[in-house]
Amino acid sequence: LLDDADRAEVRRGFADLLRAEAASEPHLRGVLRQAVGHPGSLVRAQLAFGILLGHDWSRKSAVAVATAIEYFHTASLIFDDLPCMDDAATRRGHACPHRVHGEAAAVLGALALINRAYELLWSVLAALPVRIGLEGSRIVAVCLGAGGILDGQARDLHFEGITADEAGVTAVAEGKTVPLVRLTLLLPAVMADAAPADVAKLDQLSRRWGLSYQILDDFKDAWTTGAETGKTAGMDRRHRRANLPAAAGVTRALSRLDSLLAEAREIVSRLGAQDRRWSVLERLQCILENEDRKIRSRPLLVTVQ
Amino acid sequence: LLDDADRAEVRRGFADLLRAEAASEPHLRGVLRQAVGHPGSLVRAQLAFGILLGHDWSRKSAVAVATAIEYFHTASLIFDDLPCMDDAATRRGHACPHRVHGEAAAVLGALALINRAYELLWSVLAALPVRIGLEGSRIVAVCLGAGGILDGQARDLHFEGITADEAGVTAVAEGKTVPLVRLTLLLPAVMADAAPADVAKLDQLSRRWGLSYQILDDFKDAWTTGAETGKTAGMDRRHRRANLPAAAGVTRALSRLDSLLAEAREIVSRLGAQDRRWSVLERLQCILENEDRKIRSRPLLVTVQ
């Protein structure tokens, strides 16, 4: 998503926590070391960094915001993988933190990531005008709170009681996947004082991207062995979680993915694909379209149903 | 600690989350309902509220800060009680949230409390001068992060490997109990722009109070049935956690408690027991001294060892 130099900078920012927490209790430090040592694609961090740099922000502040968003995401994955949630064994190609360092340390490590994320965000928000600081804080609260991702996660975990039709699956995806995408797009835009009309477009985009991303993830969960994705596969079937290809069929899920990506493409164009403030969006759109093509070319597709 | 009207206001602030999250997923809402429906003594919220009111803050902002601190504390209790930590059955006289609504919902509910706590704090910090906003944010990060309560909690959970002498037990208590007391005293003081010399005294006081509080708690854990305290007793022995009366003996623990409370009394006097800015401290000091007397008057004391 970013060029090599920018990506390296985002990666350094993400790894910074470890230096700060070198004296922590060994199990806790082990979880943090794993969390920042296996950073994944850092796509959310790259997006936030790209938006802020596009708006002429300093690299230092942009890295702080990008890292904060990625820490929130990483914490959510550690929680998701716990025995009381997905009970996953593998994430990012390695044994999950709770399998290596124990559940308690995993919980404490995830909380440390969240704490550090708020600290990083505040360090930047505090220097902004009060109006922007308050609006930024409101977005964080809405996306990450009991009305945002936590509610979506709770609905996914207790999905078994809900009829698994397309609308039900979409509602769950909207709750659990859209909020972090929304945070990733809206928070940097609001911090950079983007025009309200552009923020509104980003809000629409985050819904399309979030749902697209979830459908792609549903396919990956259903048909890969985990060797490709680095995380335990088959979780949705095992836990009877919301999964669109399973609920609505492969054909319908693919056609839904198509419409969502077409709508997203339209929004990205309206924001201005050539506008350097938003050029990072164009690049993620291309990546998602490419993922879509890859899904379609898989011979094993029918095994999902 | 506060008069009836002030206490009622703090209690209303604490209960406010529920109204905001009325539409959450039922298990998640159940955890939040339990958390704010059984508020405990709200001693941390009362302290913070008392300090801010003593410094002529508006009741609205004081309630926001007080509620935030109490939500952090309540979240820490929900995590502590999880099967992977203390595996407790009862808290505040009721079954623990994870026993009623499931572990996953308990985790998500605790995270919702944390998210809301940051939102409340930020709503107040954002309007303060940048210098104070940054210093307030730093205190939150230090007290609640991987160098603060999370580290202390990790050390307590992995205490079995450490020699259980007085110094070792004190180090664990310092890590797990002092940070929240520190947050409760320092954050309101810094927000109210108290003199650095007073903030330094509060820092010393938080250590004495935190350790005193932990020793009182160690006694309660060891010798009550849980009917008195409303929470599962015998946790330290069962999990081989740090417990001063068990490690150093009852006589030594009581004499330690005496010195700590005498030092605390001295600090409170130096802050000015008659100074209305700090009068709430004098009241908590009296409550702790009273608890100390109660411990001494118990006939069953020797059963601890």
HADDOCK unambig.tbl for C-alpha pairs under 7 A between the chains (distance, minus, plus):
assign (segid A and resid 21 and name CA) (segid B and resid 146 and name CA) 6.44 0.50 0.50
assign (segid A and resid 21 and name CA) (segid B and resid 147 and name CA) 6.64 0.50 0.50
assign (segid A and resid 24 and name CA) (segid B and resid 146 and name CA) 6.45 0.50 0.50
assign (segid A and resid 24 and name CA) (segid B and resid 147 and name CA) 6.28 0.50 0.50
assign (segid A and resid 24 and name CA) (segid B and resid 151 and name CA) 5.82 0.50 0.50
assign (segid A and resid 25 and name CA) (segid B and resid 151 and name CA) 5.83 0.50 0.50
assign (segid A and resid 25 and name CA) (segid B and resid 154 and name CA) 6.18 0.50 0.50
assign (segid A and resid 25 and name CA) (segid B and resid 155 and name CA) 5.97 0.50 0.50
assign (segid A and resid 28 and name CA) (segid B and resid 154 and name CA) 6.48 0.50 0.50
assign (segid A and resid 84 and name CA) (segid B and resid 103 and name CA) 5.97 0.50 0.50
assign (segid A and resid 84 and name CA) (segid B and resid 104 and name CA) 5.43 0.50 0.50
assign (segid A and resid 85 and name CA) (segid B and resid 104 and name CA) 5.86 0.50 0.50
assign (segid A and resid 103 and name CA) (segid B and resid 84 and name CA) 5.95 0.50 0.50
assign (segid A and resid 104 and name CA) (segid B and resid 84 and name CA) 5.43 0.50 0.50
assign (segid A and resid 104 and name CA) (segid B and resid 85 and name CA) 5.84 0.50 0.50
assign (segid A and resid 105 and name CA) (segid B and resid 154 and name CA) 6.51 0.50 0.50
assign (segid A and resid 108 and name CA) (segid B and resid 150 and name CA) 5.82 0.50 0.50
assign (segid A and resid 112 and name CA) (segid B and resid 145 and name CA) 5.25 0.50 0.50
assign (segid A and resid 112 and name CA) (segid B and resid 146 and name CA) 5.19 0.50 0.50
assign (segid A and resid 112 and name CA) (segid B and resid 150 and name CA) 6.95 0.50 0.50
assign (segid A and resid 115 and name CA) (segid B and resid 141 and name CA) 6.26 0.50 0.50
assign (segid A and resid 115 and name CA) (segid B and resid 144 and name CA) 6.90 0.50 0.50
assign (segid A and resid 115 and name CA) (segid B and resid 145 and name CA) 5.62 0.50 0.50
assign (segid A and resid 116 and name CA) (segid B and resid 141 and name CA) 6.72 0.50 0.50
assign (segid A and resid 116 and name CA) (segid B and resid 145 and name CA) 6.82 0.50 0.50
assign (segid A and resid 119 and name CA) (segid B and resid 137 and name CA) 6.33 0.50 0.50
assign (segid A and resid 119 and name CA) (segid B and resid 141 and name CA) 5.98 0.50 0.50
assign (segid A and resid 122 and name CA) (segid B and resid 137 and name CA) 6.75 0.50 0.50
assign (segid A and resid 123 and name CA) (segid B and resid 134 and name CA) 6.40 0.50 0.50
assign (segid A and resid 126 and name CA) (segid B and resid 126 and name CA) 6.40 0.50 0.50
assign (segid A and resid 126 and name CA) (segid B and resid 130 and name CA) 5.74 0.50 0.50
assign (segid A and resid 126 and name CA) (segid B and resid 133 and name CA) 6.19 0.50 0.50
assign (segid A and resid 126 and name CA) (segid B and resid 134 and name CA) 6.48 0.50 0.50
assign (segid A and resid 127 and name CA) (segid B and resid 130 and name CA) 6.18 0.50 0.50
assign (segid A and resid 130 and name CA) (segid B and resid 126 and name CA) 5.79 0.50 0.50
assign (segid A and resid 130 and name CA) (segid B and resid 127 and name CA) 6.13 0.50 0.50
assign (segid A and resid 133 and name CA) (segid B and resid 126 and name CA) 6.18 0.50 0.50
assign (segid A and resid 134 and name CA) (segid B and resid 123 and name CA) 6.39 0.50 0.50
assign (segid A and resid 134 and name CA) (segid B and resid 126 and name CA) 6.49 0.50 0.50
assign (segid A and resid 137 and name CA) (segid B and resid 119 and name CA) 6.38 0.50 0.50
assign (segid A and resid 137 and name CA) (segid B and resid 122 and name CA) 6.84 0.50 0.50
assign (segid A and resid 141 and name CA) (segid B and resid 115 and name CA) 6.27 0.50 0.50
assign (segid A and resid 141 and name CA) (segid B and resid 116 and name CA) 6.74 0.50 0.50
assign (segid A and resid 141 and name CA) (segid B and resid 119 and name CA) 6.00 0.50 0.50
assign (segid A and resid 144 and name CA) (segid B and resid 115 and name CA) 6.89 0.50 0.50
assign (segid A and resid 145 and name CA) (segid B and resid 112 and name CA) 5.25 0.50 0.50
assign (segid A and resid 145 and name CA) (segid B and resid 115 and name CA) 5.61 0.50 0.50
assign (segid A and resid 145 and name CA) (segid B and resid 116 and name CA) 6.82 0.50 0.50
assign (segid A and resid 146 and name CA) (segid B and resid 21 and name CA) 6.44 0.50 0.50
assign (segid A and resid 146 and name CA) (segid B and resid 24 and name CA) 6.49 0.50 0.50
assign (segid A and resid 146 and name CA) (segid B and resid 112 and name CA) 5.16 0.50 0.50
assign (segid A and resid 147 and name CA) (segid B and resid 21 and name CA) 6.64 0.50 0.50
assign (segid A and resid 147 and name CA) (segid B and resid 24 and name CA) 6.29 0.50 0.50
assign (segid A and resid 150 and name CA) (segid B and resid 108 and name CA) 5.82 0.50 0.50
assign (segid A and resid 150 and name CA) (segid B and resid 112 and name CA) 6.94 0.50 0.50
assign (segid A and resid 151 and name CA) (segid B and resid 24 and name CA) 5.83 0.50 0.50
assign (segid A and resid 151 and name CA) (segid B and resid 25 and name CA) 5.86 0.50 0.50
assign (segid A and resid 154 and name CA) (segid B and resid 25 and name CA) 6.20 0.50 0.50
assign (segid A and resid 154 and name CA) (segid B and resid 28 and name CA) 6.49 0.50 0.50
assign (segid A and resid 154 and name CA) (segid B and resid 105 and name CA) 6.51 0.50 0.50
assign (segid A and resid 155 and name CA) (segid B and resid 25 and name CA) 5.99 0.50 0.50
